[in-house]
């Protein structure tokens, strides 16, 4: 790299290992740009595709200022985001193992209480006292339970370490003042969003989270499509789940939900609440202060 003509700029396509290459080249290049792979239509539509041709097309896009650049998070945010996404993997594995336990019991006709099956005391008592449990599935049930408990402990440790992190602690505390926002929603927002100043408008923030549909317009015809697949799926998932709970905790969000539900679609009502929550969270992050409900603001003004 020292032998290259100075100064030089780097452009590369976003991949799973773009992060460490980006960090390594920071001290060598004047500017580093990472291209959004979905937006590189010139490469995707080519007849002939190999690394040399792809690199040439990326260089051409960079030279003509047509490179569809994507945002790169700072290393400290990427490191913590990796931990949070690993926590999501553990939760998925726990759910799979719980379903497997239920499946084993149903396959062999073992009578059990579904609502209490995964309680520690009930599961141990079921194994010890039930004569219906076949000897062939006992080791599998014990192994599944041990895996669930191990994943639960690891998941708790990961979330606790992120909540105590000095880089995130104050921001998480402020975000959790928004109705319906718990520790996981706050952590996901902070680590998947990064610096919110990169979103100039609320619409951009809502689009990034996949809470609006595609639009296909031509002349005077406008067609609204289902929710876009071009989104951050991690923040979309937690916001939709939080939006299902939030109307129970906030009269303002309950009013938004009820108004949209009267149009006949509960899913659209949930999305409307999620979009309103994005506005609240964005305001909290931009103003660097806790969320204050409307009724409290009015009482203070009076």
PARO-987695 format. One line per 4 residues: number of its first residue (from 1); their letters; for each residue y negated, z negated, x of N, C-alpha, C. Coordinates in Angstrom, 2 decimals. Example, Ala and Ser with C-alpha at 12.3 -4.5 7.8 and 13.67 -1.06 7.14 Angstrom:
! residues 2
1) AS) 5.69,-7.80,13.19,4.50,-7.80,12.30,3.30,-7.80,13.20  2.25,-7.08,12.85,1.06,-7.14,13.67,-0.03,-7.87,12.90;
***
This chain:
! residues 302
1) XXXX) 1.21,0.00,0.82,0.00,0.00,0.00,-1.27,0.00,0.86  -1.19,-0.57,2.06,-2.36,-0.59,2.94,-2.73,0.81,3.41  -1.74,1.73,3.41,-2.00,3.08,3.85,-2.61,3.98,2.79  -2.72,3.50,1.56,-3.28,4.31,0.47,-4.80,4.42,0.61;
5) XXXX) -5.37,5.54,0.16,-6.83,5.69,0.18,-7.48,4.60,-0.66  -8.51,3.99,-0.14,-9.19,2.89,-0.82,-10.50,3.38,-1.45  -10.94,2.81,-2.57,-10.20,1.90,-3.44,-9.26,2.66,-4.36  -8.25,1.99,-4.91,-7.31,2.67,-5.79,-7.03,1.83,-7.04;
9) XXXX) -6.67,2.55,-8.12,-6.41,1.94,-9.42,-4.96,2.18,-9.80  -4.36,1.20,-10.45,-2.95,1.26,-10.85,-2.87,1.43,-12.36  -1.97,2.31,-12.80,-1.65,2.45,-14.22,-0.14,2.46,-14.35  0.39,1.70,-15.27,1.84,1.65,-15.47,2.14,1.40,-16.94;
13) XXXX) 3.35,1.77,-17.32,3.80,1.56,-18.69,4.34,0.15,-18.85  4.05,-0.49,-19.96,4.50,-1.85,-20.20,6.02,-1.89,-20.33  6.65,-2.77,-19.56,8.10,-2.97,-19.61,8.37,-4.47,-19.50  9.64,-4.83,-19.46,10.01,-6.24,-19.39,9.58,-6.89,-18.08;
17) XXXX) 9.43,-6.08,-17.02,9.07,-6.65,-15.71,7.65,-6.28,-15.28  6.81,-5.87,-16.24,5.43,-5.51,-15.89,4.63,-6.69,-15.38  4.96,-7.90,-15.86,4.17,-9.08,-15.53,4.09,-9.36,-14.05  5.25,-9.43,-13.40,5.23,-9.81,-11.98,4.68,-8.68,-11.11;
21) XXXX) 4.87,-7.41,-11.53,4.26,-6.29,-10.79,2.74,-6.38,-10.93  2.26,-6.66,-12.11,0.82,-6.81,-12.36,0.23,-7.90,-11.47  0.90,-9.04,-11.41,0.41,-10.16,-10.60,0.44,-9.82,-9.11  1.50,-9.13,-8.67,1.65,-8.80,-7.26,0.57,-7.82,-6.79;
25) XXXX) 0.17,-6.89,-7.66,-0.80,-5.86,-7.28,-2.25,-6.30,-7.44  -2.46,-7.47,-8.02,-3.83,-7.93,-8.27,-4.67,-7.97,-7.00  -4.07,-8.38,-5.90,-4.82,-8.54,-4.65,-4.98,-7.23,-3.88  -4.32,-6.16,-4.34,-4.35,-4.89,-3.61,-5.19,-3.83,-4.30;
29) XXXX) -5.14,-3.79,-5.64,-5.81,-2.73,-6.38,-7.16,-3.19,-6.92  -8.06,-2.24,-7.08,-9.37,-2.53,-7.67,-9.22,-2.85,-9.15  -8.34,-2.11,-9.82,-8.13,-2.28,-11.26,-6.69,-1.94,-11.60  -6.12,-2.72,-12.51,-4.74,-2.49,-12.96,-4.75,-2.34,-14.47;
33) XXXX) -4.18,-1.25,-14.95,-4.11,-0.99,-16.39,-2.66,-0.84,-16.80  -2.31,-1.49,-17.88,-0.95,-1.43,-18.42,-1.01,-0.67,-19.74  -0.23,0.40,-19.85,-0.27,1.27,-21.03,0.71,0.82,-22.10  0.28,0.95,-23.34,1.14,0.64,-24.49,2.19,1.75,-24.61;
37) XXXX) 3.49,1.43,-24.50,4.52,2.49,-24.49,4.58,3.30,-25.78  4.30,2.65,-26.92,4.37,3.38,-28.19,3.24,4.39,-28.33  2.13,4.12,-27.65,0.97,4.99,-27.76,0.99,6.16,-26.78  1.92,6.14,-25.85,1.99,7.24,-24.88,2.74,8.43,-25.48;
41) XXXX) 2.12,9.06,-26.45,2.76,10.16,-27.17,3.08,11.33,-26.25  2.27,11.53,-25.22,2.48,12.66,-24.32,3.83,12.57,-23.62  4.26,11.34,-23.32,5.56,11.16,-22.67,6.68,11.24,-23.70  6.47,10.58,-24.86,7.54,10.52,-25.86,7.86,11.90,-26.42;
45) XXXX) 6.85,12.79,-26.51,7.05,14.10,-27.13,7.48,15.18,-26.13  7.61,14.82,-24.86,7.92,15.83,-23.84,9.36,16.31,-23.95  9.59,17.59,-23.62,10.94,18.14,-23.59,11.73,17.56,-22.42  11.08,17.58,-21.27,11.72,17.11,-20.05,11.12,15.75,-19.69;
49) XXXX) 11.99,14.77,-19.43,11.52,13.42,-19.19,12.26,12.80,-18.02  11.52,12.46,-16.98,12.06,11.68,-15.88,10.93,10.85,-15.28  11.24,10.01,-14.31,10.24,9.09,-13.77,9.07,9.82,-13.12  9.35,10.91,-12.41,8.28,11.65,-11.73,7.31,12.26,-12.73;
53) XXXX) 7.85,12.91,-13.77,7.00,13.53,-14.79,6.23,12.47,-15.56  6.90,11.35,-15.90,6.23,10.27,-16.63,5.07,9.70,-15.82  5.29,9.50,-14.51,4.23,8.97,-13.65,3.05,9.93,-13.58  3.33,11.24,-13.52,2.25,12.23,-13.50,1.43,12.21,-14.76;
57) XXXX) 2.10,12.06,-15.92,1.38,12.04,-17.20,0.55,10.77,-17.36  1.08,9.66,-16.87,0.30,8.41,-16.91,-0.94,8.55,-16.03  -0.77,9.16,-14.84,-1.91,9.38,-13.95,-2.95,10.31,-14.58  -2.49,11.34,-15.28,-3.41,12.25,-15.97,-4.19,11.52,-17.05;
61) XXXX) -3.49,10.68,-17.83,-4.17,9.89,-18.88,-5.21,8.95,-18.28  -4.86,8.36,-17.13,-5.80,7.45,-16.47,-7.03,8.21,-15.98  -6.82,9.36,-15.38,-7.93,10.14,-14.83,-8.88,10.62,-15.92  -8.32,10.97,-17.08,-9.14,11.48,-18.20,-9.63,10.37,-19.13;
65) XXXX) -9.32,9.12,-18.78,-9.70,7.96,-19.60,-9.07,8.02,-20.99  -7.83,8.51,-21.06,-7.09,8.55,-22.32,-5.92,7.55,-22.32  -5.88,6.66,-21.34,-4.75,5.73,-21.24,-4.85,4.67,-22.34  -3.83,4.55,-23.22,-3.86,3.53,-24.27,-3.53,2.15,-23.70;
69) XXXX) -4.54,1.48,-23.22,-4.35,0.22,-22.49,-3.98,-0.92,-23.43  -3.09,-1.80,-23.00,-2.73,-3.00,-23.76,-3.18,-4.24,-22.99  -3.31,-5.34,-23.71,-3.84,-6.57,-23.13,-2.77,-7.28,-22.32  -3.16,-7.78,-21.15,-2.26,-8.58,-20.32,-2.74,-10.02,-20.33;
73) XXXX) -1.87,-10.91,-20.74,-2.20,-12.34,-20.76,-2.30,-12.88,-19.33  -3.09,-13.93,-19.11,-3.10,-14.59,-17.81,-1.73,-15.17,-17.47  -1.39,-15.32,-16.20,-0.06,-15.82,-15.80,0.29,-17.17,-16.41  -0.69,-18.09,-16.48,-0.39,-19.42,-17.01,-0.04,-19.38,-18.48;
77) XXXX) -0.64,-18.45,-19.24,-0.29,-18.30,-20.66,1.07,-17.63,-20.79  1.33,-16.63,-19.96,2.63,-15.93,-20.01,3.78,-16.88,-19.70  3.59,-17.78,-18.76,4.64,-18.73,-18.40,4.97,-19.65,-19.57  3.95,-20.14,-20.24,4.17,-21.05,-21.37,4.68,-20.30,-22.58;
81) XXXX) 4.24,-19.07,-22.75,4.74,-18.25,-23.86,6.23,-17.98,-23.70  6.67,-17.76,-22.46,8.09,-17.55,-22.20,8.91,-18.77,-22.63  8.38,-19.95,-22.39,9.06,-21.18,-22.81,9.16,-21.26,-24.33  8.07,-20.92,-25.02,8.08,-20.98,-26.48,9.05,-19.97,-27.07;
85) XXXX) 9.11,-18.78,-26.50,10.04,-17.77,-27.01,11.49,-18.16,-26.72  11.71,-18.87,-25.62,13.06,-19.38,-25.34,13.44,-20.43,-26.38  12.48,-21.21,-26.82,12.73,-22.18,-27.88,13.18,-21.49,-29.16  12.56,-20.34,-29.47,12.96,-19.57,-30.65,14.40,-19.09,-30.52;
89) XXXX) 14.81,-18.71,-29.32,16.19,-18.30,-29.10,17.15,-19.45,-29.38  16.78,-20.65,-28.95,17.63,-21.82,-29.21,17.77,-22.09,-30.70  16.67,-21.94,-31.44,16.72,-22.16,-32.89,17.65,-21.15,-33.55  17.59,-19.90,-33.13,18.49,-18.88,-33.68,19.95,-19.22,-33.39;
93) XXXX) 20.22,-19.71,-32.19,21.59,-20.09,-31.85,22.06,-21.27,-32.68  21.17,-22.23,-32.94,21.53,-23.38,-33.78,21.89,-22.92,-35.19  21.09,-22.02,-35.73,21.36,-21.51,-37.08,22.70,-20.78,-37.13  22.98,-19.99,-36.10,24.26,-19.27,-36.04,25.44,-20.23,-35.99;
97) XXXX) 25.31,-21.30,-35.20,26.40,-22.26,-35.09,26.59,-23.05,-36.39  25.49,-23.38,-37.07,25.60,-24.07,-38.35,26.28,-23.19,-39.39  25.94,-21.92,-39.39,26.60,-20.99,-40.31,28.07,-20.83,-39.97  28.38,-20.88,-38.68,29.78,-20.76,-38.26,30.59,-21.96,-38.69;
101) XXXX) 30.00,-23.16,-38.62,30.68,-24.37,-39.08,30.96,-24.28,-40.57  29.94,-23.89,-41.34,30.15,-23.73,-42.79,31.21,-22.69,-43.09  31.20,-21.60,-42.32,32.19,-20.55,-42.52,33.60,-21.02,-42.24  33.79,-21.80,-41.18,35.13,-22.31,-40.85,35.67,-23.21,-41.96;
105) XXXX) 34.80,-24.06,-42.50,35.24,-24.96,-43.57,35.57,-24.19,-44.84  34.78,-23.16,-45.16,35.05,-22.38,-46.37,36.30,-21.52,-46.20  36.53,-21.00,-45.00,37.72,-20.18,-44.75,39.01,-20.96,-44.99  38.97,-22.23,-44.64,40.19,-23.06,-44.75,40.21,-23.92,-46.00;
109) XXXX) 39.22,-23.75,-46.89,39.23,-24.46,-48.17,38.95,-25.93,-48.08  38.15,-26.36,-47.12,37.84,-27.78,-46.97,36.68,-28.15,-47.89  36.88,-29.15,-48.71,35.83,-29.60,-49.62,34.80,-30.41,-48.84  33.51,-30.07,-49.04,32.45,-30.77,-48.31,31.13,-30.64,-49.07;
113) XXXX) 30.19,-31.50,-48.71,28.85,-31.49,-49.29,27.96,-30.58,-48.45  27.58,-29.43,-48.99,26.81,-28.45,-48.22,25.45,-28.99,-47.76  24.81,-29.77,-48.63,23.48,-30.25,-48.31,23.48,-31.30,-47.20  24.63,-31.96,-46.99,24.70,-33.03,-45.98,25.57,-32.66,-44.78;
117) XXXX) 26.08,-31.44,-44.78,27.07,-31.06,-43.78,26.59,-31.28,-42.35  25.32,-30.98,-42.08,24.85,-31.02,-40.70,24.16,-32.34,-40.34  24.31,-33.34,-41.20,23.90,-34.70,-40.82,24.96,-35.27,-39.88  24.50,-35.95,-38.84,25.43,-36.45,-37.80,26.46,-37.39,-38.38;
121) XXXX) 26.02,-38.36,-39.18,26.94,-39.34,-39.74,27.95,-38.71,-40.68  27.49,-37.81,-41.54,28.39,-37.19,-42.52,29.40,-36.29,-41.83  28.96,-35.51,-40.84,29.88,-34.60,-40.16,30.98,-35.37,-39.42  30.60,-36.45,-38.74,31.60,-37.26,-38.04,32.59,-37.89,-39.00;
125) XXXX) 32.07,-38.36,-40.13,32.95,-38.98,-41.14,33.89,-37.94,-41.74  33.39,-36.73,-41.96,34.22,-35.66,-42.51,35.37,-35.33,-41.57  35.08,-35.23,-40.28,36.14,-34.94,-39.31,37.17,-36.05,-39.25  36.71,-37.30,-39.38,37.61,-38.44,-39.21,38.47,-38.70,-40.44;
129) XXXX) 37.94,-38.41,-41.62,38.63,-38.83,-42.85,39.26,-37.70,-43.65  38.79,-36.48,-43.49,39.29,-35.39,-44.33,40.66,-34.91,-43.83  41.63,-34.97,-44.73,42.97,-34.47,-44.38,43.09,-32.97,-44.59  42.07,-32.36,-45.22,42.12,-30.92,-45.49,41.79,-30.08,-44.26;
133) XXXX) 41.17,-30.71,-43.25,40.77,-29.95,-42.05,42.00,-29.65,-41.21  42.26,-28.39,-41.02,43.43,-27.96,-40.26,43.23,-28.27,-38.77  44.33,-28.56,-38.09,44.26,-28.89,-36.65,43.75,-27.73,-35.82  43.91,-26.50,-36.31,43.49,-25.33,-35.54,41.97,-25.18,-35.46;
137) XXXX) 41.24,-25.74,-36.45,39.78,-25.58,-36.43,39.05,-26.84,-35.95  39.76,-27.94,-35.77,39.10,-29.16,-35.31,38.38,-28.98,-33.96  39.04,-28.39,-32.96,38.32,-28.17,-31.68,37.10,-27.26,-31.84  37.21,-26.27,-32.71,36.09,-25.35,-32.92,34.92,-26.06,-33.60;
141) XXXX) 35.24,-26.93,-34.56,34.18,-27.68,-35.23,33.48,-28.64,-34.27  34.27,-29.32,-33.42,33.67,-30.26,-32.44,32.80,-29.51,-31.44  33.30,-28.37,-30.97,32.54,-27.58,-30.00,31.24,-27.07,-30.62  31.32,-26.63,-31.88,30.12,-26.14,-32.56,29.10,-27.25,-32.73;
145) XXXX) 29.58,-28.45,-33.11,28.66,-29.58,-33.29,28.00,-29.97,-31.97  28.77,-29.97,-30.89,28.21,-30.31,-29.57,27.14,-29.28,-29.16  27.39,-28.00,-29.46,26.42,-26.96,-29.13,25.13,-27.14,-29.92  25.26,-27.49,-31.21,24.09,-27.71,-32.05,23.26,-28.87,-31.51;
149) XXXX) 23.92,-29.98,-31.18,23.20,-31.16,-30.68,22.52,-30.87,-29.34  23.21,-30.12,-28.48,22.63,-29.79,-27.18,21.39,-28.90,-27.35  21.47,-27.94,-28.26,20.33,-27.06,-28.52,19.16,-27.83,-29.13  19.47,-28.79,-30.01,18.42,-29.59,-30.63,17.67,-30.41,-29.60;
153) XXXX) 18.39,-31.02,-28.68,17.74,-31.83,-27.63,16.88,-30.96,-26.72  17.40,-29.79,-26.36,16.65,-28.89,-25.49,15.40,-28.37,-26.20  15.55,-28.02,-27.46,14.41,-27.51,-28.23,13.32,-28.57,-28.36  13.72,-29.81,-28.61,12.75,-30.91,-28.72,12.02,-31.12,-27.39;
157) XXXX) 12.76,-31.06,-26.29,12.15,-31.25,-24.97,11.14,-30.14,-24.65  11.48,-28.90,-25.00,10.58,-27.78,-24.72,9.28,-27.90,-25.53  9.41,-28.20,-26.82,8.21,-28.32,-27.66,7.34,-29.49,-27.22  7.98,-30.61,-26.86,7.22,-31.78,-26.42,6.45,-31.50,-25.14;
161) XXXX) 7.09,-30.77,-24.20,6.41,-30.45,-22.94,5.20,-29.54,-23.17  5.31,-28.59,-24.11,4.19,-27.71,-24.41,3.06,-28.45,-25.11  3.40,-29.37,-26.00,2.37,-30.13,-26.71,1.59,-31.04,-25.78  2.27,-31.55,-24.73,1.60,-32.45,-23.78,0.87,-31.69,-22.67;
165) XXXX) 1.03,-30.39,-22.62,0.43,-29.60,-21.56,-1.11,-29.70,-21.63  -1.76,-30.10,-20.52,-3.23,-30.23,-20.54,-3.97,-28.94,-20.88  -3.37,-27.80,-20.56,-4.00,-26.51,-20.84,-4.07,-26.23,-22.34  -3.12,-26.81,-23.11,-2.99,-26.49,-24.53,-3.33,-27.64,-25.46;
169) XXXX) -3.32,-28.87,-24.97,-3.37,-30.05,-25.83,-4.57,-30.06,-26.78  -5.79,-29.84,-26.25,-6.99,-29.89,-27.10,-7.00,-28.76,-28.12  -6.59,-27.59,-27.69,-6.58,-26.44,-28.61,-5.56,-26.66,-29.73  -4.39,-27.19,-29.39,-3.36,-27.45,-30.40,-3.85,-28.49,-31.39;
173) XXXX) -4.53,-29.52,-30.90,-5.04,-30.56,-31.80,-6.03,-29.98,-32.80  -6.92,-29.11,-32.35,-7.90,-28.49,-33.26,-7.22,-27.57,-34.27  -6.28,-26.76,-33.81,-5.61,-25.82,-34.70,-4.82,-26.53,-35.79  -4.27,-27.68,-35.47,-3.44,-28.41,-36.44,-4.26,-29.03,-37.57;
177) XXXX) -5.59,-28.99,-37.48,-6.41,-29.48,-38.58,-6.49,-28.47,-39.73  -6.06,-27.24,-39.49,-6.02,-26.22,-40.56,-4.84,-26.54,-41.48  -5.01,-26.54,-42.80,-3.91,-26.86,-43.72,-2.69,-25.95,-43.52  -1.51,-26.57,-43.45,-0.27,-25.81,-43.32,0.11,-25.48,-41.89;
181) XXXX) -0.73,-25.82,-40.92,-0.46,-25.50,-39.51,0.18,-26.71,-38.83  1.44,-26.55,-38.41,2.15,-27.59,-37.70,2.18,-27.29,-36.20  2.97,-28.05,-35.45,3.00,-27.86,-33.99,3.49,-26.48,-33.56  4.52,-25.94,-34.24,5.06,-24.64,-33.84,4.08,-23.52,-34.16;
185) XXXX) 3.46,-23.57,-35.34,2.47,-22.56,-35.69,1.29,-22.60,-34.73  0.83,-23.81,-34.39,-0.31,-23.94,-33.48,0.05,-23.44,-32.08  1.23,-23.79,-31.59,1.65,-23.33,-30.27,1.82,-21.81,-30.24  2.41,-21.26,-31.30,2.61,-19.81,-31.35,1.27,-19.09,-31.38;
189) XXXX) 0.33,-19.60,-32.16,-1.00,-18.99,-32.21,-1.65,-19.02,-30.82  -1.63,-20.17,-30.19,-2.32,-20.32,-28.90,-1.71,-19.44,-27.82  -0.39,-19.33,-27.80,0.28,-18.63,-26.70,0.47,-17.14,-26.98  0.55,-16.74,-28.23,0.66,-15.32,-28.54,-0.71,-14.65,-28.65;
193) XXXX) -1.73,-15.44,-28.97,-3.08,-14.89,-29.12,-3.83,-14.87,-27.80  -3.67,-15.92,-27.01,-4.44,-16.01,-25.78,-5.91,-16.21,-26.10  -6.76,-15.42,-25.47,-8.20,-15.49,-25.68,-8.57,-14.71,-26.94  -9.08,-15.40,-27.96,-9.36,-14.75,-29.24,-10.62,-13.88,-29.18;
197) XXXX) -11.38,-13.99,-28.11,-12.59,-13.17,-28.01,-12.28,-11.68,-27.89  -11.02,-11.34,-27.59,-10.66,-9.92,-27.51,-10.60,-9.27,-28.88  -10.60,-10.07,-29.94,-10.63,-9.53,-31.30,-12.08,-9.58,-31.79  -12.70,-8.43,-31.91,-14.11,-8.38,-32.30,-14.31,-8.70,-33.77;
201) XXXX) -13.34,-8.36,-34.60,-13.48,-8.59,-36.04,-12.22,-9.27,-36.58  -12.36,-9.82,-37.78,-11.23,-10.44,-38.46,-10.16,-9.41,-38.78  -10.57,-8.20,-39.14,-9.60,-7.14,-39.47,-8.70,-6.82,-38.28  -9.26,-6.81,-37.09,-8.45,-6.55,-35.91,-7.41,-7.66,-35.72;
205) XXXX) -7.83,-8.89,-35.94,-6.90,-10.02,-35.79,-5.78,-9.95,-36.83  -6.12,-9.60,-38.07,-5.11,-9.49,-39.13,-4.15,-8.35,-38.83  -4.66,-7.24,-38.34,-3.81,-6.10,-37.99,-2.85,-6.45,-36.86  -3.34,-7.17,-35.85,-2.49,-7.56,-34.72,-1.30,-8.41,-35.17;
209) XXXX) -1.51,-9.20,-36.20,-0.44,-10.07,-36.71,0.45,-9.40,-37.74  0.19,-8.15,-38.06,1.04,-7.41,-38.98,0.95,-7.90,-40.41  -0.24,-8.33,-40.84,-0.41,-8.84,-42.19,-1.09,-7.83,-43.10  -1.13,-6.58,-42.69,-1.68,-5.51,-43.52,-0.79,-4.27,-43.37;
213) XXXX) -0.87,-3.38,-44.34,-0.02,-2.20,-44.33,-0.66,-1.03,-43.61  0.18,-0.03,-43.31,-0.33,1.22,-42.74,-1.15,1.97,-43.80  -2.04,2.81,-43.33,-2.82,3.66,-44.24,-2.69,5.11,-43.81  -2.35,5.97,-44.78,-2.28,7.41,-44.54,-3.30,8.08,-45.45;
217) XXXX) -4.39,8.56,-44.87,-5.47,9.14,-45.67,-5.69,10.60,-45.31  -6.00,11.40,-46.31,-6.34,12.80,-46.10,-7.28,13.22,-47.22  -8.48,13.65,-46.84,-9.51,14.01,-47.81,-9.77,12.83,-48.74  -9.58,13.03,-50.06,-9.85,11.96,-51.01,-8.58,11.19,-51.40;
221) XXXX) -7.49,11.48,-50.73,-6.23,10.80,-51.03,-5.98,9.68,-50.02  -5.70,8.48,-50.52,-5.43,7.33,-49.68,-4.08,6.75,-50.09  -3.17,6.63,-49.15,-1.84,6.08,-49.43,-1.62,4.84,-48.57  -1.36,3.73,-49.22,-1.08,2.48,-48.51,0.43,2.34,-48.34;
225) XXXX) 0.83,2.08,-47.10,2.24,1.96,-46.77,2.64,0.49,-46.69  3.96,0.19,-46.55,4.38,-1.21,-46.36,3.81,-1.80,-45.08  4.10,-3.09,-44.86,3.59,-3.78,-43.67,3.96,-3.02,-42.40  3.00,-2.90,-41.52,3.19,-2.13,-40.29,4.17,-2.83,-39.37;
229) XXXX) 4.99,-2.03,-38.69,5.91,-2.56,-37.69,5.22,-2.73,-36.33  4.02,-2.19,-36.21,3.26,-2.35,-34.97,2.48,-3.66,-35.06  3.11,-4.73,-34.64,2.50,-6.05,-34.75,3.17,-6.99,-33.77  2.58,-8.18,-33.64,3.22,-9.24,-32.88,4.15,-9.99,-33.84;
233) XXXX) 5.44,-9.75,-33.71,6.39,-10.29,-34.68,6.49,-11.81,-34.63  6.20,-12.40,-33.48,6.33,-13.85,-33.33,5.27,-14.58,-34.15  4.02,-14.15,-34.02,2.94,-14.80,-34.77,3.03,-14.43,-36.25  3.49,-13.23,-36.58,3.65,-12.84,-37.98,4.65,-13.75,-38.69;
237) XXXX) 5.77,-14.01,-38.03,6.82,-14.82,-38.64,6.34,-16.23,-38.97  5.70,-16.89,-38.01,5.29,-18.28,-38.24,4.15,-18.37,-39.24  3.26,-17.37,-39.26,2.15,-17.41,-40.22,2.64,-17.22,-41.65  3.61,-16.34,-41.85,4.16,-16.14,-43.19,4.87,-17.41,-43.66;
241) XXXX) 5.61,-18.06,-42.77,6.28,-19.31,-43.15,5.26,-20.40,-43.46  4.20,-20.49,-42.65,3.17,-21.49,-42.90,2.42,-21.21,-44.20  2.25,-19.92,-44.53,1.53,-19.55,-45.75,2.29,-19.94,-47.01  3.59,-20.13,-46.91,4.37,-20.57,-48.07,4.14,-22.05,-48.37;
245) XXXX) 3.81,-22.82,-47.33,3.58,-24.26,-47.49,2.12,-24.60,-47.73  1.21,-23.84,-47.15,-0.21,-24.19,-47.14,-0.84,-24.40,-48.52  -0.49,-23.58,-49.56,-1.13,-23.80,-50.87,-0.86,-25.18,-51.45  0.19,-25.85,-51.03,0.47,-27.20,-51.53,-0.45,-28.23,-50.89;
249) XXXX) -1.06,-27.87,-49.75,-1.87,-28.82,-48.99,-3.36,-28.57,-49.09  -3.75,-27.40,-49.60,-5.16,-27.04,-49.65,-5.51,-26.43,-50.99  -6.47,-27.00,-51.73,-6.90,-26.40,-53.00,-7.47,-24.99,-52.82  -8.16,-24.76,-51.71,-8.74,-23.43,-51.47,-7.64,-22.38,-51.34;
253) XXXX) -6.61,-22.70,-50.55,-5.51,-21.75,-50.35,-4.67,-21.63,-51.62  -4.57,-22.71,-52.39,-3.85,-22.64,-53.67,-4.56,-21.68,-54.63  -5.89,-21.69,-54.60,-6.66,-20.78,-55.45,-6.46,-19.33,-55.02  -6.44,-19.09,-53.71,-6.19,-17.73,-53.20,-4.81,-17.25,-53.62;
257) XXXX) -3.81,-18.14,-53.51,-2.44,-17.79,-53.88,-2.32,-17.49,-55.37  -2.92,-18.33,-56.20,-2.82,-18.16,-57.64,-3.54,-16.89,-58.10  -4.69,-16.61,-57.50,-5.45,-15.42,-57.88,-4.67,-14.15,-57.58  -4.00,-14.11,-56.43,-3.23,-12.93,-56.06,-1.91,-12.86,-56.83;
261) XXXX) -1.34,-14.02,-57.14,-0.07,-14.04,-57.86,-0.22,-13.54,-59.29  -1.40,-13.69,-59.86,-1.65,-13.22,-61.23,-1.53,-11.70,-61.34  -1.62,-11.03,-60.19,-1.44,-9.57,-60.19,0.02,-9.18,-60.26  0.92,-10.21,-60.16,2.34,-9.95,-60.40,3.23,-9.86,-59.19;
265) XXXX) 2.77,-10.25,-58.01,3.62,-10.15,-56.81,3.42,-11.38,-55.95  4.46,-12.24,-55.87,4.36,-13.48,-55.10,4.31,-13.22,-53.59  4.95,-12.14,-53.14,4.91,-11.82,-51.71,3.50,-11.43,-51.27  2.81,-10.68,-52.11,1.42,-10.34,-51.80,0.54,-11.59,-51.79;
269) XXXX) 0.86,-12.54,-52.65,0.11,-13.79,-52.68,0.29,-14.55,-51.37  1.52,-14.56,-50.87,1.80,-15.23,-49.58,1.03,-14.55,-48.45  0.99,-13.22,-48.45,0.25,-12.48,-47.42,-1.25,-12.75,-47.51  -1.76,-12.88,-48.73,-3.18,-13.18,-48.90,-3.52,-14.55,-48.31;
273) XXXX) -2.63,-15.52,-48.52,-2.83,-16.86,-47.93,-2.75,-16.78,-46.41  -1.80,-16.00,-45.91,-1.66,-15.86,-44.45,-2.92,-15.24,-43.84  -3.49,-14.25,-44.51,-4.73,-13.64,-44.00,-5.89,-14.63,-44.02  -5.93,-15.48,-45.06,-6.98,-16.50,-45.12,-6.78,-17.52,-44.00;
277) XXXX) -5.54,-17.85,-43.69,-5.26,-18.79,-42.61,-5.68,-18.20,-41.26  -5.52,-16.89,-41.10,-5.98,-16.24,-39.87,-7.48,-16.42,-39.71  -8.21,-16.28,-40.81,-9.67,-16.47,-40.76,-10.01,-17.90,-40.36  -9.29,-18.88,-40.92,-9.53,-20.28,-40.56,-9.24,-20.53,-39.08;
281) XXXX) -8.06,-20.08,-38.63,-7.65,-20.33,-37.24,-8.59,-19.63,-36.26  -9.01,-18.43,-36.61,-9.92,-17.69,-35.73,-11.26,-18.42,-35.62  -11.75,-18.95,-36.74,-13.01,-19.68,-36.73,-12.91,-20.96,-35.91  -11.79,-21.68,-36.04,-11.57,-22.90,-35.26,-11.57,-22.59,-33.77;
285) XXXX) -10.89,-21.52,-33.38,-10.82,-21.15,-31.97,-12.18,-20.69,-31.43  -12.90,-19.92,-32.21,-14.18,-19.40,-31.73,-15.24,-20.49,-31.62  -15.26,-21.40,-32.59,-16.28,-22.43,-32.62,-15.89,-23.68,-31.83  -14.60,-23.72,-31.40,-14.13,-24.85,-30.59,-14.35,-26.19,-31.29;
289) XXXX) -14.04,-26.23,-32.58,-14.15,-27.49,-33.32,-13.11,-27.53,-34.42  -12.89,-28.72,-34.96,-11.85,-28.92,-35.96,-12.24,-28.26,-37.29  -11.21,-27.95,-38.07,-11.43,-27.32,-39.38,-11.95,-28.36,-40.37  -12.96,-27.97,-41.15,-13.53,-28.85,-42.17,-13.40,-28.15,-43.52;
293) XXXX) -12.66,-28.73,-44.48,-12.52,-28.10,-45.80,-13.86,-27.95,-46.50  -13.91,-27.03,-47.46,-15.17,-26.72,-48.15,-15.75,-27.94,-48.86  -14.88,-28.72,-49.53,-15.40,-29.88,-50.28,-16.05,-30.91,-49.36  -15.51,-31.06,-48.13,-16.12,-32.01,-47.20,-17.45,-31.48,-46.68;
297) XXXX) -17.55,-30.17,-46.47,-18.81,-29.60,-46.01,-19.88,-29.76,-47.08  -19.50,-29.57,-48.35,-20.46,-29.72,-49.43,-20.93,-31.17,-49.56  -19.98,-32.12,-49.42,-20.36,-33.54,-49.54,-21.28,-33.95,-48.40  -21.06,-33.40,-47.21,-21.93,-33.72,-46.08,-23.32,-33.12,-46.27;
301) XX) -23.36,-31.91,-46.84,-24.65,-31.26,-47.07,-25.45,-32.00,-48.13  -24.74,-32.54,-49.15,-25.41,-33.27,-50.21,-25.93,-34.62,-49.70;
***
